[in-house]
Each structure stands twice: as C-alpha cells, then as structure tokens.
Amino acid sequence: MGSRLLWPAGSEAMPIAEYFSRDYASARQRFQAAAGRAGGALTSYVLPGHAGPAGEALAIDVARLGNAAGAQSALLVISGTHGIEGFAGSGCQVGLLEDRLHEALTGSTCLLLLHALNPYGFAWLRRVNEDGVDLNRNFLDFSQPLPSSKAYEGVHDWLVPADWNGEARRAADAALLGFAQSHGMPALQGAISGGQYTRAGGLFYGGTQASWSARTLARVLTEVLPATVRRLGVLDLHTGLGPPAYGEPILDCSRPADRERALRWYGADVKDLSAGESVSARLVGTMARGVERVRPELELTFIGLEFGTRPMMEVLTALRADHWLHAQSGASASVRAQIQQQMREAFYSESAAWQAGVYGRTADLALRALRGLG
C-alpha cells in the first residue's frame, strides 16, 4: 500500500497508520475532518440519553459524496455495527476519504460512509449497544414470533459463568470443550453466535424491539440515500473472525441473482452466509433484511467484510469476559481494565501491517463495488 492511485498529483499521502484512532472521540473527529476536506455532506444523529467515557456525545455520522440529485446507484460503507469493531472500520473510512475514493464515482453514483452505527459500543469498548443488543441480530419484524433460542439456552450458563477466575469458570470451559469435541466446532459456533432472544445479558442477543441504531439506519436509507437510487452496494466492516487482516467478503442475500452479481463484482472469494460457506455461522435478524424492508425496490448487493484478528477461541473468551463483567458490579478497576484490553486486542490490532492489510482490502473491494455499480 505504498502507492495512492487516486491521490492528486503533487500531494503527499498520509501514512495509513494515521487513518486509525485510539478512541471513539478521536475517531469521530478524524472522520468528520476527513469528510469536510473531501467536500462531503455530513449528517449526524445523536444517541439520546447516553454519553462517552469523557462525557462526549455519541452519534452516527454519515458523509455523502457524489451525485445526490438523480443518482441511480450508491455504495454504502458502514463501520462500528459491532461497536468496538469500529476502530478498524473507522480507519478504513477515513482512508477512503483521504485517498479520495469519491473521484472514482460516475455521474450517476453516490458514496455514503456511515460512521459508528453503534457509537455506544465503540466508545465503551463493547461489541453490543447501549441495551446489550447485537445489532446484526436485531433486524427482525418484531410483530412476529421471535426465532428459537433453544440452541443458545443449552450453552448460556457455560458462556457467562458465576465467576471468572474460579471453579465455575473452569467447569464452564471444560463443558464448552466437551460440547465442541462431541458435536464439532461449527455446531458450537452456531449455537453461540447464530442469534438469541431470551438472555438480555448473554452473547449475541438480538433484543425484543428495534434498536435506536436500527431505526436510525432506516432514517439514513430514506433521508440521506437519494430516493432515485435503484442499485445499492453495501460493505459492512467487521473484525474478529478468519485469518488476520484477510477480509472475507460474506454475502448476505435473498435471491440467486444477488449471488451471481456479487461473484461478478468481487470474484470467487465471496462466501454465501446462507449456504454455510463463511467463517461466520448462519445468522438471523441481519442488517441486510432490514435494508430490504426499508427500501424493497433496491437491487441490493450486501457484503459483510470480515477481518481476522486472533484465534476464534481467544475472541470468544474476550466476549465471555466482557459479558461476565457487565453481569455483576463487583469487579475491581484492574479486572475491568484487563478485560477491556482483551476486547481491544480481540477486535483490533495496533500492528501497522495489519492496518495496512485491512485498509488495502477495503479500498480494493470498494473500488470493485463502484465499478459494478457504475
């Protein structure tokens, strides 16, 4: 990533490491500044009733670039769906702005960068939102019966044990290992992460009503995304699964034509979530279904771009520790700090090589999407 194909002649490229931030507040500031330099129209939605660690406002910010009047196609790049994963996604969005990706737009295409869909989780170093909800399990029609949580119920007590450094934790770890040995790791991953709706303090909880973030995304799709758009590509940036910095394009589609289109745009690397091809388990309540409900007329090509960090069991351990921490109030400041550091390392890397790989892969797929949409 030493070159900048879209960088103006005679200008000095910003080092990739400077795209990334140490906390939510500086990430938001950096994104807003980069959007301003790029000439983007910025819209902000402030999360009511909550603030960050330093009392800062928490918000979803959306930068729109390109043709806003009469656009037929659009690319939407989302960061921070899972809060703490926003460290990587925000850095990539800043890079797209600083490297002037919008100069590749055609006259009939616009670019939307949605920064920090879950600002609370980003600021407070959690994967879930202010209500303990996993946003990518929250896009359901809540007037209908909720999906079954039976598989998750069978493992919940092992995931969030009564203690974290004692006998209950050791017994829980042994039980999880026994489940994996008896049923296989894919079965364990599916039971844990597919989505559950009974344990508000548990992992991958989808909630019982539409979250503020889900409602705000619907506003973005109707207020910021031009009504004239008929073709929408989405890159939803995630971390925590797969080989380090690789970036698996996970297709979330509802029609065979969507899969064929994604393969044309991105190539054979695309993995179909519904077909069980991905590093992710099959999921319910995903954002793609929410986009379809809000804008059913769109030809939608929805990709979750998943960047690996650490081995899967280390990531799961960090998530379990985080949920244990928030299930009780007696943890010391040192234990809290240790678990928050575990979470950072599970979903983000300070390595310059990792950051360069993540940004390069994101820029590559964003350009491929723009070519497909153009």
Secondary structure, DSSP 8 states (H G I E B T S, - for coil): ----TTS-TT-----GGGG--SSHHHHHHHHHHHHHHHT-EEEEEEEEEEE-TTS-EEEEEEEEEE--SS--EEEEEE--TTGGGHHHHHHHHHHHHHTTGGGG--TTEEEEEEE-SSHHHHHTT-SS-TTS--GGG--S-TTS-----HHHHTTHHHHS-S-SSSHHHHHHHHHHHHHHHHH-HHHHHHHHHS-BSS-TTSTTB--SS--HHHHHHHHIIIIIS-TT--EEEEEEEEEEEEEET--EEEE--SSHHHHHHHHHHH-TT-EEGGGT-SSS---SS-HHHHHHHH-TTSEEEEEEEEEE-S-HHHHHHHHHHHHHHHH-S---HHHHHHHHHHHHHHH----HHHHHHHHHHHHHHHHHHHHHH-
